[in-house]
Amino acid sequence: MTSQPASVAGKNSAWLMPIALKPSSTSRLICFPYAGAGASIFRSWASLLPAHIEAFSIQSPGRETRFVEPLLTDFQSYVAQASNAIRPLCDKPITLFGHSLGAAVAYESARYLEQQGVTVELLIVSGRACPGTASRRPPISHLSDADFLRHMASYNGTPKAVLENQDLIELLLPMIRSDFALAEHYRPTPGPLLRCPLLALGSRQDEWLDPAGVDNWKALTGGSFQTQWFEGDHFYLNRYTAELVSYIAQQVSDRSV
């Protein structure tokens, strides 16, 4: 990640890491990582985004540049702090993108921002069924370390080299487990429908996702809604990155015309 220049430093906090800083941009994209990940998973997006889209990633406590900070265990606190960090960036049209746990946090952040009077241009949720839909993945955050890691190894979301490095995984395990607990215990609260358009993305080989779970997101917005499916498993965004970023950039561009 590049450091923040003085021109934008006042608009950001530890919660926001720059992916692609573009002072002449006409819109901004904010990305929310999946469980167990940090802002760096979006680093490769910088070279794929067009000049008119500036991008940042959420960096929550307890990982990467914020490793020494205490982990957040309260979902609504995560949402409130992330949203308050994003709000100063909303002087340009803003799109929120989140994958898996990040999809739930992006959705709740869009709700939070709209309730604060902020216009969200577009919400894009990926790799997660509509909140309130029964999960197809059994909970694992309560398991022993050995069983938890065995499940993690089968998900293809954590590099094998990391899982096999005992010292490293011991350092990362509390953060990963905490994120999974956030995802598993999240329940949406009653409230008004979103006003913004909503795009729900899925991948065809994702065993935890089905069309109905993706289509159900439609009930959460009064704005327009559509779905899009990609090749790949649950972590398709790491393999089919160019296709995903191209699609997102086109969707953002279509709304800025």
Residue pairs with C-beta under 8 A, 6 or more apart in sequence:
1 17
1 18
1 19
1 39
1 40
1 43
1 65
2 18
2 21
4 12
4 18
4 21
5 21
7 23
8 18
8 21
8 23
10 88
11 88
11 89
12 18
12 56
12 85
12 88
12 89
13 85
14 59
14 61
14 65
14 66
14 69
15 58
15 59
15 60
15 81
15 82
15 85
15 86
16 30
16 56
16 57
16 58
16 59
16 85
16 86
16 89
17 39
17 56
17 57
17 58
17 59
17 65
18 55
18 56
19 29
19 31
19 39
19 42
19 43
19 45
19 46
19 49
19 55
19 56
19 57
20 45
20 46
20 49
20 53
20 54
20 55
21 54
22 51
22 52
22 53
22 54
23 54
24 51
24 52
25 51
25 52
25 53
25 54
25 92
26 52
26 53
26 92
26 93
26 256
27 52
27 53
27 54
27 92
27 93
27 94
27 95
27 121
27 252
27 255
27 256
28 53
28 54
28 55
28 56
28 89
28 90
28 92
28 93
28 94
28 95
29 49
29 53
29 54
29 55
29 56
29 94
29 95
29 97
29 248
29 252
30 55
30 56
30 57
30 58
30 86
30 89
30 94
30 95
30 96
30 97
30 106
31 39
31 42
31 45
31 55
31 56
31 57
31 58
31 97
31 98
31 102
32 57
32 58
32 82
32 96
32 97
32 98
32 99
32 101
32 102
32 103
32 105
32 106
32 109
33 39
33 41
33 42
33 57
33 58
33 98
33 99
33 101
33 102
34 41
34 99
34 100
34 101
34 102
34 127
34 157
34 235
35 100
35 101
35 176
35 179
35 180
35 182
35 183
36 152
36 157
36 158
36 172
36 175
36 176
36 179
36 180
37 63
37 157
37 179
38 57
38 59
38 60
38 63
38 64
38 65
39 57
39 58
39 59
39 64
39 65
40 57
40 64
41 57
41 237
41 238
42 55
42 57
44 241
45 55
45 241
45 245
46 55
48 241
48 242
48 245
48 246
48 249
49 55
49 245
49 249
50 249
50 253
52 253
52 256
53 249
53 252
53 253
54 92
56 89
58 82
58 85
58 102
58 105
59 65
59 66
60 66
60 72
60 78
60 82
61 69
61 70
61 71
61 72
62 69
62 70
62 71
62 72
62 174
62 175
62 178
63 175
71 174
71 175
71 178
72 78
72 81
72 178
72 182
73 178
73 181
73 182
75 104
75 105
75 108
75 182
75 185
75 186
76 108
78 105
78 182
79 105
79 108
79 109
79 112
80 112
82 105
82 109
83 109
83 112
83 113
83 116
86 94
86 96
86 109
86 113
87 113
87 116
87 118
90 113
90 118
90 119
93 119
93 121
93 255
93 256
94 118
94 119
94 120
94 121
95 120
95 121
95 122
95 123
95 124
95 248
95 251
95 252
96 106
96 109
96 110
96 120
96 122
96 123
96 124
97 106
97 124
97 125
97 126
97 248
98 104
98 105
98 106
98 107
98 124
98 125
98 126
98 128
99 126
99 127
99 128
99 237
100 126
100 127
100 128
100 183
100 234
101 128
101 179
101 182
101 183
101 186
102 126
103 125
103 126
103 127
103 128
104 128
104 131
104 183
104 186
106 123
106 124
106 125
107 123
107 125
107 131
107 188
107 194
107 220
108 188
110 120
110 123
110 194
110 196
111 191
111 192
111 194
113 120
114 120
114 192
114 194
114 195
114 196
115 191
115 192
119 195
119 196
120 194
120 195
120 196
121 196
121 197
121 252
121 255
121 256
122 196
122 197
122 198
122 199
122 251
122 252
122 255
123 194
123 196
123 197
123 198
123 199
123 221
124 198
124 199
124 201
124 248
124 251
125 198
125 199
125 200
125 201
125 217
126 200
126 201
126 202
126 237
126 244
127 201
127 202
127 203
127 206
127 209
127 234
127 235
127 236
127 237
128 209
129 135
129 136
129 208
129 209
129 210
129 213
129 214
129 216
130 200
130 213
130 214
130 215
130 216
130 217
130 219
130 220
131 186
131 187
131 188
131 220
132 187
132 188
132 216
133 212
133 213
133 216
135 184
135 208
136 207
136 208
136 209
136 210
136 213
137 208
139 180
139 184
140 147
140 148
140 151
140 152
140 180
140 184
141 148
141 177
141 178
141 180
141 181
141 184
143 151
145 173
148 173
148 177
149 163
149 169
149 173
152 158
152 163
152 176
153 160
153 163
155 234
155 235
156 233
156 234
156 235
157 234
157 235
157 238
158 176
162 168
162 169
162 172
163 169
193 220
193 221
193 222
194 220
194 221
194 222
194 223
195 221
195 222
195 223
196 221
196 223
197 221
197 223
197 224
197 225
197 255
198 217
198 218
198 220
198 221
198 223
198 224
198 225
199 225
199 226
199 227
199 228
199 251
200 214
200 215
200 217
200 218
200 225
200 226
200 227
200 228
201 214
201 227
201 228
201 229
201 230
201 244
201 247
202 209
202 211
202 214
202 227
202 228
202 229
202 230
203 209
203 229
203 230
203 231
203 232
203 233
203 234
203 236
203 240
204 229
204 230
204 231
204 232
205 231
205 232
205 233
205 236
206 232
206 233
206 234
206 236
207 233
207 234
208 234
209 234
211 227
214 227
215 227
217 225
217 227
218 225
228 247
230 236
230 240
230 243
230 244
230 247
231 240
231 243
232 239
232 240
236 244
237 244
